[in-house]
């Protein structure tokens, strides 16, 4: 994987190569650092990538013992694929929005099960993952507006639509919004959620408008990476355009 990218004083992006639906791409889980309370990973990539997370920690002078929690934005496979392995290696506590807990724990099937037509075109290994997805016990259920005592304050923002319990995180002191899949981006330009992967698009658009109320300086999207230039202006204009 590429070296961790410093986004702000407390936030790093971890560029990890991935293949989604057969196409190569790069995903951007985040790491929130707090000298006193340890490191927090935001999302855990596809299955089998725990080595990449271990290497990222090592590159920052950290080890598995320094990872205290994994905050899950939502339960899609490319976000929780390596979650069980990361938890096993680190002993980290898993946190997720309350509505997302049963999906992360495997108490309910994933919200986006493939159609029979899609299953017929998927490789057997992928079908097996949908039938028996990664799961981990959630040690703490989060709620909208909750403020985590990390990195000077991290605000939990419920951003449903992409999934029923999707969350975003606002690192207040740094002005960094970790958006998960509530937003996407490309070449430094902010975009809305991916429509074909968003079951409740009207609710997702409401979530974008909600995020536009935050005083952001940088937005980190899971698909696309960091948006720095006029991030607040871009987010405001995007929210307005999605309302048209």
C-alpha positions as CSV (number, residue, x, y, z in Angstrom):
1,X,0.0,0.0,0.0
2,X,1.0,3.6,-0.4
3,X,2.3,5.5,2.7
4,X,-0.3,7.0,5.0
5,X,-1.3,10.5,4.0
6,X,-1.4,13.2,6.7
7,X,-4.7,15.0,6.4
8,X,-4.5,17.1,9.6
9,X,-2.9,17.1,13.0
10,X,-4.9,14.0,14.1
11,X,-6.1,12.4,10.9
12,X,-4.3,10.2,8.4
13,X,-5.8,8.6,5.3
14,X,-4.6,5.0,4.5
15,X,-4.6,4.5,0.7
16,X,-5.2,0.8,0.1
17,X,-5.5,-0.8,-3.3
18,X,-8.6,-2.8,-3.9
19,X,-10.7,-4.4,-6.6
20,X,-14.4,-3.6,-6.6
21,X,-16.6,-5.5,-9.1
22,X,-13.5,-6.5,-10.9
23,X,-12.2,-2.9,-11.3
24,X,-9.0,-1.7,-9.6
25,X,-9.4,1.2,-7.3
26,X,-8.0,2.8,-4.2
27,X,-10.0,3.1,-1.0
28,X,-9.2,5.5,1.9
29,X,-9.9,4.3,5.4
30,X,-8.9,6.8,8.1
31,X,-6.8,6.7,11.2
32,X,-7.5,9.2,14.0
33,X,-4.6,9.6,16.4
34,X,-4.8,10.7,20.0
35,X,-1.6,10.5,22.1
36,X,-3.5,9.7,25.3
37,X,-6.4,7.6,24.1
38,X,-4.7,5.6,21.3
39,X,-5.5,5.2,17.6
40,X,-8.9,4.8,16.1
41,X,-9.3,3.2,12.7
42,X,-12.3,4.2,10.6
43,X,-13.4,1.3,8.5
44,X,-11.5,-1.9,7.7
45,X,-11.4,-2.5,4.0
46,X,-12.0,-5.7,2.0
47,X,-11.3,-9.1,3.4
48,X,-7.6,-10.2,3.6
49,X,-6.2,-6.6,3.9
50,X,-5.3,-6.7,7.6
51,X,-1.6,-6.8,6.6
52,X,-2.0,-3.4,4.9
53,X,-3.4,-1.9,8.1
54,X,-0.6,-3.4,10.1
55,X,1.9,-1.9,7.7
56,X,0.2,1.5,7.9
57,X,0.4,1.5,11.7
58,X,4.1,0.5,11.5
59,X,4.8,3.3,9.1
60,X,3.5,5.7,11.7
61,X,5.6,4.2,14.5
62,X,2.6,2.3,15.9
63,X,1.7,-1.3,16.4
64,X,-1.5,-3.3,16.8
65,X,-1.5,-2.7,20.6
66,X,-1.9,1.0,19.8
67,X,-5.1,0.5,18.0
68,X,-7.9,0.9,20.6
69,X,-11.0,1.1,18.5
70,X,-12.5,0.6,15.0
71,X,-15.3,2.9,14.1
72,X,-17.5,1.5,11.3
73,X,-19.2,3.9,9.0
74,X,-21.4,1.1,7.7
75,X,-21.5,-2.6,7.0
76,X,-20.8,-2.8,3.2
77,X,-18.2,-5.5,2.5
78,X,-15.5,-3.1,1.4
79,X,-15.8,-1.4,4.9
80,X,-15.9,-4.4,7.2
81,X,-14.1,-7.1,5.2
82,X,-11.0,-7.2,7.4
83,X,-12.8,-6.1,10.6
84,X,-12.7,-9.5,12.3
85,X,-9.0,-9.9,11.6
86,X,-8.1,-6.4,12.7
87,X,-10.0,-6.9,15.9
88,X,-8.3,-10.2,16.5
89,X,-4.9,-8.7,16.0
90,X,-5.4,-5.6,18.1
91,X,-8.2,-6.3,20.6
92,X,-9.8,-3.0,19.5
93,X,-13.3,-2.2,20.5
94,X,-15.8,-1.9,17.6
95,X,-18.1,1.2,17.4
96,X,-21.0,1.7,15.1
97,X,-24.2,3.7,14.9
98,X,-27.0,1.9,16.8
99,X,-29.0,1.2,13.6
100,X,-26.0,-0.4,12.0
101,X,-25.1,-2.7,14.9
102,X,-27.2,-5.8,13.9
103,X,-25.6,-5.7,10.4
104,X,-22.1,-5.4,11.6
105,X,-22.6,-8.2,14.1
106,X,-24.3,-10.5,11.5
107,X,-27.6,-10.6,13.3
108,X,-29.3,-9.4,10.1
109,X,-28.3,-10.1,6.5
110,X,-26.5,-7.2,4.7
111,X,-28.8,-4.5,3.4
112,X,-27.5,-4.9,-0.2
113,X,-27.8,-8.6,-1.0
114,X,-27.1,-9.3,-4.7
115,X,-30.0,-10.2,-6.9
116,X,-30.2,-13.7,-8.3
117,X,-29.0,-12.3,-11.7
118,X,-26.0,-10.7,-10.1
119,X,-25.1,-13.8,-8.1
120,X,-24.9,-15.9,-11.3
121,X,-22.2,-13.5,-12.6
122,X,-20.1,-13.4,-9.4
123,X,-17.2,-15.7,-8.6
124,X,-17.9,-18.4,-6.0
125,X,-15.6,-16.8,-3.5
126,X,-17.6,-13.6,-3.6
127,X,-21.0,-15.4,-3.3
128,X,-19.6,-17.2,-0.2
129,X,-18.8,-13.8,1.3
130,X,-22.3,-12.5,0.7
131,X,-23.7,-15.7,2.2
132,X,-21.4,-15.6,5.2
133,X,-20.1,-12.0,5.6
134,X,-17.5,-10.8,8.0
135,X,-18.9,-9.9,11.4
136,X,-17.7,-8.6,14.7
137,X,-19.2,-7.8,18.1
138,X,-20.0,-4.1,18.5
139,X,-18.8,-3.0,21.9
140,X,-20.3,0.5,21.8
141,X,-23.4,1.7,19.9
142,X,-23.1,5.4,18.8
143,X,-25.8,8.0,18.4
144,X,-26.3,11.1,16.3
145,X,-24.7,14.1,17.7
146,X,-22.6,12.2,20.2
147,X,-19.2,13.7,20.9
148,X,-16.3,11.2,21.3
149,X,-13.5,12.2,23.6
150,X,-10.8,11.8,20.9
151,X,-8.5,14.2,19.1
152,X,-10.0,17.3,20.8
153,X,-13.6,16.1,20.0
154,X,-15.0,13.9,17.3
155,X,-18.7,14.4,16.5
156,X,-20.8,11.5,15.4
157,X,-23.1,12.5,12.5
158,X,-25.8,10.1,11.4
159,X,-25.9,10.1,7.6
160,X,-28.4,7.4,6.6
161,X,-29.3,6.6,3.0
162,X,-26.3,4.7,1.7
163,X,-27.3,2.3,4.5
164,X,-29.8,2.6,7.2
165,X,-27.2,3.3,9.9
166,X,-24.4,5.0,8.0
167,X,-22.4,7.5,10.0
168,X,-19.8,10.2,9.3
169,X,-17.3,11.7,11.7
170,X,-16.4,15.4,12.2
171,X,-13.0,15.9,13.8
172,X,-13.9,19.3,15.3
173,X,-10.4,20.7,16.1
174,X,-9.1,19.9,12.7
175,X,-12.2,20.7,10.7
176,X,-11.9,17.3,9.0
177,X,-15.1,15.5,7.9
178,X,-14.6,11.7,7.5
179,X,-17.6,11.1,5.2
180,X,-17.4,7.3,4.5
181,X,-19.7,6.8,1.5
182,X,-22.1,9.6,2.3
183,X,-20.0,11.6,-0.2
184,X,-17.6,10.6,-3.0
185,X,-14.9,12.6,-4.8
186,X,-12.5,12.6,-7.7
187,X,-9.5,14.7,-8.5
188,X,-10.2,17.0,-5.6
189,X,-13.9,17.5,-6.6
190,X,-16.6,16.6,-4.2
191,X,-19.5,14.5,-5.5
192,X,-22.7,13.0,-4.0
193,X,-23.2,9.4,-2.9
194,X,-23.0,6.7,-5.6
195,X,-26.6,6.3,-6.7
196,X,-26.5,2.7,-7.7
197,X,-25.2,1.7,-4.3
198,X,-27.6,3.8,-2.3
199,X,-30.9,2.2,-1.5
200,X,-32.6,5.3,-0.1
201,X,-31.3,8.1,-2.3
202,X,-33.7,10.9,-0.9
203,X,-32.5,10.1,2.6
204,X,-28.9,10.1,1.4
205,X,-29.4,13.6,-0.1
206,X,-30.8,14.8,3.1
207,X,-27.6,13.6,4.8
208,X,-25.5,15.6,2.4
209,X,-27.5,18.7,3.3
210,X,-26.9,17.9,6.9
211,X,-23.1,17.6,6.4
212,X,-23.1,21.0,4.5
213,X,-23.9,22.6,7.8
214,X,-20.6,21.6,9.3
215,X,-17.6,24.1,9.3
216,X,-15.3,21.8,7.3
217,X,-11.9,22.6,6.0
218,X,-11.2,19.1,4.5
219,X,-13.4,16.2,3.5
220,X,-12.1,12.7,3.3
221,X,-14.2,10.3,1.2
222,X,-13.7,6.6,1.2
223,X,-13.9,6.5,-2.5
224,X,-11.8,9.4,-3.9
225,X,-9.7,10.6,-1.0
226,X,-9.2,14.1,0.4
227,X,-10.9,17.2,-0.9
228,X,-9.1,20.3,0.4
229,X,-9.6,23.2,-1.9
230,X,-12.7,25.2,-0.9
231,X,-14.1,22.1,0.7
232,X,-16.8,24.0,2.6
233,X,-17.8,25.8,-0.5
234,X,-17.9,22.6,-2.6
235,X,-20.0,20.9,0.0
236,X,-22.5,23.8,0.2
237,X,-22.8,24.0,-3.6
238,X,-23.2,20.2,-3.8
239,X,-26.0,20.2,-1.2
240,X,-27.8,23.0,-3.1
241,X,-27.4,21.3,-6.5
242,X,-28.8,18.0,-5.1
243,X,-31.9,19.8,-4.0
244,X,-32.7,21.0,-7.5
